Amino acid sequence: MSTFNLETLYRKLDDLPAADSAAGRYSQFDVRFREVLQAIAEAEPDWADRAMALAGLSANELESARDAWLAGDKPSDENTLLEFALISTLRRYHRRFDAEPLAEGPAGASCPVCGAEADVAYLDEGGFRYAVCRLCDARWPVPRIRCLYCGEEDAKELEYYPYEGGYRLYHCKTCGRTLPAVDLREAGRLDLPRLRAAGAEMQFLYESGAVEG
């Protein structure tokens, strides 16, 4: 493929204005959540019915689902769109626009700023690897030969699948987790909506057996 199918969606979500947290940690979460659902429905018409069905959740139901996700309880496989919408809404409260990469941080996937988990990574112009938080976009340096999720450092247990334009999917044989990444020496600049769209596509291809090393 020459394009990443979900790039328009990720850009539309990132273009939503930041949520106001001054009056409370997640002020008007239900309103911001429904704005995310509308953006999803507009960018992905095939998902529109499922997205708008979630608009019927009450403020209390959303609060419970949000707090459960933050506590580590993921929705069932049938509710992956709910999880995606929750994460996209939470990002509006946590994103750190134009923040510089941190000089240091943990060797693993836990964000040193907000505590959430990294969902993507990149290699900078010098070949150093940085993790990126899925909620606040904080970036911190991490070892290149290490699984961010389980700590595996045996190179024989770590592999990656090249994609196009410097994009790649890391895979840890020990824990089975994957991590989308991009090499800026090939891509030229860090474009997080594009990276996350590429990550979703690479993950789909990997799970379907279409990605080869």
Secondary structure, DSSP 8 states (H G I E B T S, - for coil): --S-TTHHHHHHHHHS-----TTSTTTTHHHHHHHHHHHHHHH-GGGHHHHHHGGGS-HHHHHHHHHHHHTT----GGGHHHHHHHHHHHHHHH--TT----S---SSSB-TTT--BEEEEEE-TTS-EEEEETTT--EEEE-SSS-TTT----GGGEEEEE-STTEEEEEETTT--EEEEEEHHHH-S--HHHHHHHHHHHHHHHHTT----
